[in-house]
Amino acid sequence: MPLIDTARLTEELLAAPPTASATTATASATVSTATAATAATASTATATAGFRPGAAPPLPGDPVQALRRRTAQRHWAPEPLDGDVLVQALGYAFEQDERLWRPAFPTLPAPSATVLVQRLLGVPDGCHHYVPGERRLEPEPRDLPPLADLVLQLEFGDAPALVVVHGDLAATAERHGAGGHRLLLARGAALAHATWLAALSLGAAGSVFAGVLGAAGRTHLGIDGSGRAQLIGLALGSPRPVRSAPAPAPAPAPADRTGER
């Protein structure tokens, strides 16, 4: 089976003109909008608040750039990452979680995000809790070792920021039984990937990974595996510039062997 060139496929999709069906659908939607003006009035308050259950929010940056740069990066530029980029990315992810997951699973506990910072502009180093309602990072009084001591792969420990997604597994199991663990893991993974995609659209780089080591999480972050169970991790930073490879040396010309016997 031939391999799929995802980079080429993405570029072709981005460059493709709208299809006839899409144009027809747009025209139909325009007519329907005019016809349903009265119905739209009833949902004005919801639209004004910027919340519409069942529809993902628009990416905060450039979605085309996010698609073109959608690769896992584990090496970072030495300069700090802009703290506003991380806050915007988390804001997008939690809004998406609120719109898509809460209406579908209203009794499933929402995941939380703890952010470990070591090179983030505008944010002091240390442990922070993301507050979704206020869209800000709140410092936590925790003493952290170097981030490299918290992870298995040392390249993640060099990232400017690590996002640890965790949730209330005890409450989940009580409400949803054994299958609740799977639901909570899926919801946490969706949150991490939404944060990653939003960060890419804002020019950052990163990679979703397993998270911090179990012993380190218990000791330094209060990850007890029950009320505060780790679901997944995300490393974010500024992309490292790509160095062009040197041109290969020309091959030596073959020796003249016409006079040999």
C-alpha positions in Angstrom: 0.0 0.0 0.0 1.6 3.3 -1.0 2.4 5.9 1.7 0.2 9.0 1.9 2.1 12.3 1.5 0.2 14.3 4.1 2.2 17.5 3.5 1.4 17.5 -0.2 -2.3 16.5 0.5 -2.6 19.4 3.0 -1.2 21.9 0.5 -3.6 20.7 -2.2 -6.6 21.0 0.1 -5.6 24.5 1.1 -5.1 25.6 -2.5 -8.2 23.9 -3.9 -11.0 26.2 -5.0 -14.5 25.9 -3.4 -16.5 23.0 -4.9 -19.8 23.6 -6.6 -21.7 21.9 -3.8 -20.0 24.3 -1.3 -21.1 27.3 -3.4 -24.6 26.0 -3.6 -24.7 25.4 0.1 -23.5 28.9 0.8 -26.2 30.3 -1.4 -28.8 28.2 0.3 -27.5 29.3 3.7 -27.9 32.9 2.7 -31.5 32.4 1.7 -32.2 30.4 4.9 -30.6 33.1 7.0 -33.0 35.7 5.6 -36.0 33.4 6.1 -35.0 32.5 9.7 -34.4 36.1 10.9 -37.0 35.7 13.6 -35.5 32.5 14.9 -32.1 34.0 15.1 -33.4 36.8 17.3 -34.1 34.2 20.0 -30.4 33.2 20.1 -29.0 36.7 20.0 -27.9 36.6 23.7 -26.1 33.3 23.2 -24.3 34.5 20.1 -23.4 37.8 21.8 -21.8 35.9 24.7 -19.6 34.1 22.1 -20.9 30.6 23.2 -22.6 28.2 20.8 -22.9 24.6 22.0 -22.0 22.0 19.4 -19.7 24.2 17.3 -15.9 24.6 17.8 -14.7 28.1 18.2 -12.5 29.7 15.5 -8.8 29.3 15.9 -7.2 32.4 17.5 -4.5 32.7 14.8 -3.9 31.5 11.3 -5.5 28.0 10.7 -3.7 27.6 7.4 -0.4 28.0 9.2 -1.5 25.6 11.8 -2.3 22.9 9.2 1.0 23.5 7.3 3.1 23.3 10.5 1.1 20.5 12.2 4.1 18.3 13.2 5.3 17.3 16.6 8.4 19.4 17.6 10.6 18.4 20.5 13.4 20.9 20.1 13.0 24.6 20.9 14.6 28.0 20.2 16.6 29.4 23.1 14.4 32.5 23.4 11.3 32.5 25.6 7.8 31.8 24.4 5.3 34.7 24.5 3.1 34.1 27.5 0.0 35.5 25.6 0.3 32.8 23.0 0.0 30.1 25.7 -2.9 31.8 27.4 -4.8 32.3 24.1 -4.2 28.7 23.2 -5.5 27.4 26.5 -8.5 29.8 26.2 -9.3 28.3 22.8 -9.0 24.8 24.1 -11.2 25.3 27.2 -13.8 27.1 25.1 -13.9 24.2 22.7 -14.2 21.8 25.6 -17.2 23.9 27.0 -18.9 23.9 23.6 -18.4 20.3 22.6 -17.9 18.2 25.6 -20.1 19.7 28.3 -23.3 19.5 26.4 -22.6 15.9 25.3 -21.4 14.7 28.8 -22.8 17.2 31.4 -21.9 15.0 34.4 -18.3 14.2 33.2 -15.9 16.4 35.2 -14.1 18.9 33.1 -10.3 18.5 32.9 -7.9 21.1 34.5 -4.5 22.3 33.3 -1.4 22.9 35.4 1.4 24.9 33.6 5.0 24.5 34.5 7.0 27.5 33.3 10.7 28.1 32.9 11.0 30.5 29.8 7.7 32.3 29.3 7.5 36.1 28.6 5.4 37.9 31.1 4.9 34.8 33.4 7.3 34.0 36.3 8.9 30.7 36.4 7.2 28.0 38.5 3.9 26.2 38.8 0.6 27.8 37.6 -3.0 26.8 37.4 -5.0 28.0 34.3 -8.3 29.6 35.3 -10.7 29.1 32.4 -13.3 31.6 33.5 -10.8 34.4 33.7 -8.4 33.2 31.0 -5.3 33.7 33.1 -2.5 31.8 34.8 -2.6 31.8 38.6 0.6 30.9 40.5 0.6 27.9 42.8 2.8 27.8 45.9 4.8 24.8 44.8 8.6 24.4 44.7 9.6 22.7 41.5 12.9 21.0 40.6 14.3 21.5 37.0 11.7 20.4 34.5 14.2 17.8 33.2 13.7 16.0 36.5 10.0 15.7 35.9 10.0 14.0 32.5 11.3 10.8 30.9 12.4 12.4 27.6 14.9 15.2 28.4 14.0 17.3 25.3 10.5 17.9 26.9 12.3 19.2 30.0 14.0 21.9 27.9 10.6 23.3 26.7 9.7 26.8 27.9 6.4 25.5 29.2 4.8 22.2 30.0 1.0 21.8 30.3 -0.1 18.9 32.5 -3.8 18.0 31.9 -5.5 16.3 34.8 -9.0 15.4 36.0 -11.1 14.0 38.8 -11.0 10.3 38.1 -12.8 9.3 41.4 -15.8 11.4 40.5 -15.8 10.2 36.9 -15.8 6.5 37.9 -18.6 7.2 40.5 -20.8 8.8 37.8 -19.9 6.8 34.7 -18.5 3.5 36.0 -15.4 1.9 34.6 -16.0 3.4 31.1 -15.7 6.8 32.6 -11.9 6.6 32.7 -11.9 6.2 28.9 -14.2 9.2 28.5 -12.0 11.3 30.8 -8.9 10.4 29.0 -10.5 11.3 25.6 -11.7 14.6 27.0 -8.2 15.4 28.3 -6.6 14.4 25.1 -9.0 16.6 23.1 -8.1 19.6 25.4 -4.3 19.0 24.9 -4.6 18.7 21.1 -6.8 21.8 20.9 -4.2 23.8 22.8 -1.5 22.4 20.6 -3.3 23.3 17.4 -4.1 26.8 18.6 -0.5 27.4 19.6 0.6 26.3 16.2 -1.8 28.8 14.6 -0.2 31.5 16.7 3.4 30.6 15.6 4.5 28.4 18.5 5.7 24.8 18.3 5.1 21.8 20.5 4.3 18.2 21.0 1.7 16.2 23.0 3.3 13.6 25.2 2.6 11.2 28.0 3.2 13.8 30.8 5.3 14.0 33.8 6.7 11.0 35.6 4.4 9.4 38.1 6.6 9.8 41.2 7.5 13.4 40.3 3.8 14.2 39.7 2.9 12.9 43.1 5.7 14.7 44.9 5.7 18.1 43.2 2.2 18.5 41.7 -0.1 16.6 43.9 -1.0 14.1 41.1 -2.6 11.4 43.3 -4.2 9.3 40.5 -7.7 9.8 42.0 -9.1 13.3 42.5 -6.2 14.7 40.6 -5.3 12.1 37.9 -2.9 13.0 35.1 -4.4 12.5 31.7 -1.8 13.8 29.2 1.0 16.4 28.8 1.9 19.1 26.2 5.3 20.8 25.7 5.3 24.2 24.0 8.0 26.7 22.9 9.2 28.8 20.1 10.2 26.9 16.9 13.9 26.4 16.4 15.1 27.9 13.1 15.7 25.3 10.4 19.3 25.2 9.2 19.8 24.6 5.6 21.9 21.5 4.9 25.3 22.2 3.3 25.6 21.3 -0.4 27.2 17.9 -0.9 30.8 18.0 -2.1 31.1 17.2 -5.8 32.2 13.6 -6.6 35.7 13.3 -7.9 36.1 12.8 -11.7 36.9 9.2 -12.7 40.5 8.6 -13.4 41.7 8.3 -17.1 42.3 4.6 -17.4 42.4 4.4 -21.2 46.2 3.7 -21.3 46.0 0.8 -18.9 46.1 -2.8 -20.1 
